[in-house]
């Protein structure tokens, strides 16, 4: 089925309208129609992947996200991040790591991809690599406590309490609640 530009625009508007109205199943059916006519359409693939993930169809979401990055590998680091996130959720850590690495290769400043990569590496017990990824995340997002928190936890797991203490001291300056939580969890005082 081939469609015209007008057909495409009308279907896209219809899908958006269904989404605004909260009719996700109907929007999904429109995305199905769009992909029947334009199988590699980035908007429809990304949108259907998102809908599938929200509906709990993680296998379908991964399939669409893979199709998206396969058809448009350099379009967006966010596409690779989304695929990596879905793969991590599915416990497919090696594939997730590869997708996070692709995301940061496309956009080295994508802080959330560095954070996700750090989490995947932690789950794989590759702590030295996790430290490097989390340090990059904290360089890009110095005021976000999440990367700092995970970095401190990894330093404890690596038997580096002084490094963890430095992080706790640092967090006290802008996130005292997170610093206090780390002190309670680790038994370390800054």
N, C-alpha and C positions, 0 to 999 in steps of 0.2 A: 504494500500500500504506500504510495507516494502522495505527499500532501504539498499544498502550496504554502507560501509564507503567510497568507491570510488565514488559512486553516490552522496553521501553527499558532499564530497570535490569538485566534479565537479560543483554541483549546487551552492555551496558557492562561488566558483571562478567566476561562471557565474554572480551571483548577484553582486559581487564586480565589475566586469567588466562593467555591466550596470550602476552601480552607478558612476563609474569613468567617463563614457561617458555621464552622466546626464540623462540617460533613466530610470527615477524613476518608471514609470509604468511597464516597463519590469522587473526591479529589484523586484518590488512588486509581479509580477506574479511568479517569481522564488521563492520568500519567501513563497507564497501560496503553491507551489509544495513541498517545503521543509516541510512545516507544515502539508501537507497532509500525508507525509511519516513519519515525526517525530513531532507529535503534541505538544510535550513539549520542543522542542529544544529552548534553551535560546537565541542563536544567532539570529535565525530566528524570534522569538517573539519580541526581543528587536529591531531588525532592522525594522521589519514591523510596530511596534508601532511608531518608529521614522518617517518612511515614511508617515504613516497615519496622524500623527500630523502635519507634514510639509504640507500635502495636505489639511489640514483643517478638516479631519475626526477625530474629537476629541473623539467621541463615540467609533469608531473602535480602536483608539490608547489606550484609557482606557481599552477596552476589552483585547487587547493584553498585556498591562502592567499588568493587573490583572492576566491573565493567567500565565505570567512570574513569578510573585511573588508567585502565588499559587503553581506552579510546582517547584520553586526553592526559597523558602522563605529566606534562609540564604546565597544565592549566592553573593549578593552584596547590600550594602546600597544604591548605586546609582540606582538600580532597584526600590527600594522603593521611593527614591527621585523623580525619573521620574514619577512614578505613582502619587505621592503627587502633583507634579507640574501640571500634567494634570487635576487632580481632582480640584485643586484650580482654575485653569483657567475655569473649568466648573461650578464654584460656589458651589461645593460640599464640603463645608468647614469642616464639621465634619469628613468625610472620608479622606480628605486631611490631617487634623491634625493627624489622626491615622497613616497614611502612613509616614508622616514626623517623628512622634515619633518612628515608627519602624526603619526608616533609622538611627536615632541617637542612637537607642538601639544597632544596629549592628555596627555602627561606630560613637562613641561619638565625634570624631574629624572632622566630616563632616560639615564644617562651613556653607556651603550653605543650608544644611538641617535645621540647627538652625535658619538661616535667614528666610527661607521659613516658618518654624514653627512660628516664631515671626510675620510675616506678616499675617498668617492665624489667629493667636490669636488676632491681632489688628482688623481684619475684624469682629471677633466675639465679640469685645469689652471686651476682657479678658486681660486688660492692665497689671495687675501685672504679669501674666504669660508671657505676651509678653516681658516685661522688662527682666525677667529671661532668656528667649530664646535669646534675642538680646544681652544681656551681655555675654552669652556664645559665640555667634557669634563673638563679638568684642574681646574676649579673644583669639579666634582662628585666627582671621584676624585683628590684631590691626591697620594695616595701610590701611585697606579698609574703605572708608568713608560711605558705604551704611548702614552698621549696626549702626554706630554712628549716622547717620542722622535720621534713623527710631527711634532709642532709644531716641534721643532728642525730636522728635515729640511726642512720647508716654509720655515722662515726662511732656511735655506741657499739653497734654490731661489729665494727672493725677494731674494737678495743682501743679507741682513740678518745678517751674521756676529755682530754684537754681541748681537743677540737670541738667537741660537743659543748663544753663550757663556754668557749668563745662565741659559739652561735647563740647560746642562751643569753649571754651578756648582751650580744648585739640585739636580740629580740626584745630584751627589756626596754630598749630605747624607743620602740615603736609598737610592739605587740606584747605588753606585759602579761596578758592572760595566757598567750601561747607559751611564753617563757616559763610561767608558773606551771603550766601543764607539763612541760618537758621536765622541769625540776621534780615534779611529783612522780612522773613515769620512770625517770631514770635514776632518781635518788641523788642527782648531782645538783650542787648549788653553784651559782655563777660566781 
